[in-house]
Amino acid sequence: MKTINIKFITVTLVLLLTGVKSYSQISKAEIMATGLTCSMCSNAINKQLKSFTEVDSIATDLNTNTFTVYFKKDNSLQPKVLKKAVEKAGFFVGSLVLTAKFHTPTIEDNTTLKVDDATYTFIDIKNPVAHAEAKYRVLDKGFVTQKEYKKLVKSYSKYPGYATENEDDYYLKAL
């Protein structure tokens, strides 16, 4: 009888521990768009971003062409969704900075986290990031300028998956 209980408890613990999946809460995204020439251009991007139910509010800085997207509590979007919204408006993402809290004890260089359908790999982390909200810059193609991406491919060649361009894989650098 005791061995059955011990086996049951062991199996239950293994299932619980292997079933735990990381999650994140992206609270804010700062998108610097390129190709804007007037306030009507920013209005088109604003309209696309506001169409998502997960978005709480948007602040726009016309001097830097930056859109700060605030998400509703316990809601966030994958970076590719934000990128596609900017592109649907007819423009490109020059920079994307996420303010997020990834639920893991620490984030070190080359740490990979699976969150829903997305995989986040943290690169060029000099000091481990503790379990707290922090800013991360997305370094993938389409989230930085073409010129910068060419430099980054050379700099991050030690990360084998960096240049594969899978739209569900994101390479983040802590700021």
N, C-alpha and C positions, 0 to 999 in steps of 0.2 A: 504494500500500500504506500509506504514512504517513497519508494523508488518511482512510482507512478506520479506522485505529487511533485517530486523533484524534477522529473522529466517534463512534466506539464509546465512548471514554472520556468524552466530553462528554455523550452520552446517558445513560450509566451514572451520572455525577455528578448530572445533573439529576434522574433518577429517585430516587436516594438522598436528595437534599436535599428534594425535594417529598414524599417518603414519610415524612419524620421527623415524628412527632406528639408533642406535649407529653404528659407524664405527670406525675402527682403521687403523693405518698405522704402520705395523711392518717394521721397516727399516733395522733391523739387527737381526740375530739369532746366538748365540754362542753355538755350539754343542760340548760337550766333549764326545767322543766315547770311549767305552771299548772293550777290546778284540783284540786290534791292536798289532801286533808283528813286523811289518816292514813297510818300505815306500810303498810297493806294497799294503798293507792293506789300507793305507790312500789314495792311488790313486784310489782304488775301490770306496770308499765313495765319494771322490771328483768327480768322474765321474758320480755317481748317482745324486749328488746335482746339478751339472752343467747341467743336462738334463732338468731342469725346465726353461721355458721361463721367469718366474718371477725373476729368479736369475740374478743379475748383475755381481757379482764377488764373489770369495771365497778366503779367506786367511787361510792357514794351518799352525799350530804350531805343529811340530812333537814331541817336547819335552813334551807337555801336551796333545797330541792327540785331540786338539781343532780345530774345523772348524768354521771360522767366515763367515757366509753367508750374503752378502749384497744384498738387494732386489732393483729392479728397482723402480723408483718413482711411487706411486699409485699402486704398486703390492706387494703382500705378500702371504704367504702360511700359512695354518693352521699348528700348531705344529705336528699334526698326520701325515701330508704328509712328513715332514722332518724326523720324526721317522721311517716311513715306508721305506724311501730312505736309511737310515743308515742300517736298518735291511735287506733290499734287497741286500745290499753289503756284508752281513754276520756278522754284528756287532750289538752292542747295544748302546743306549744312556745312558750315566752316569749322564749327566747334560744338561739342555737346558735353556739358558738365552735369553730372548727376549728384544730387545730395541724397544719400541713402544710408540705411542701416542694414547691414547684412548680418543675419543671425548666426554667427559662428564665433567661437572664442577669440581668435585672432586671425588677421589676414597678413600673410607673409608673401614674399616674392614667389610667383608661380603657383599660388593657391588657386584652385579651381572649384567653383560652386555651381551646382545645378539648381536653378530656381524655375519651377514650372517647365516651360519649353526652352528656356534660355540657359546658356552656360556662360558664366562670368569667370575670366581668368585675370588675375591681378599681376601686373608686370611692373618691373622696375621699382619695387617696394623696398626702400632703404631701411625703414624702421617698421616693425610690425604694427599694424593698426588694430587697436583693441576693439572690443564689442561696443561700438558707439557710432553715432551718425557722423559721416564724413563726406567730403567731396571727392568725386572720382571723374576723371576725364576719359571719355570713350576714344580709343585710338584706332579704331578700325577704318577701313576704306569707306568713304561716304560720310564719315563723321569728322573728318579733318580735310583740309584742302589737299588737292592732288600733289602739290609740291611737297607739302609736309609729309604726306603718306610715303612718298618715295624715300625720304630721309629715314622715316620710321622703320621701313622694311629692312633697311641696312642695319639700323641700330638694334632692332629686336630680332635679328636672325637666330639668336640663341633660343628663342621660343618657337619651336617648329610649327605650331599651328597658326601663328600670327598672320601669315600672308595667304591663308587658305580661303578667306572671304566667305565663310559660312554665315548666313544672315542671322542665325540663332546663337552664334558665338560672339562674345564681346570681350575685348581686351581693355582693361581699366587700369589707370594709373592714379594713385592717391595724390591729391594736391595738398 
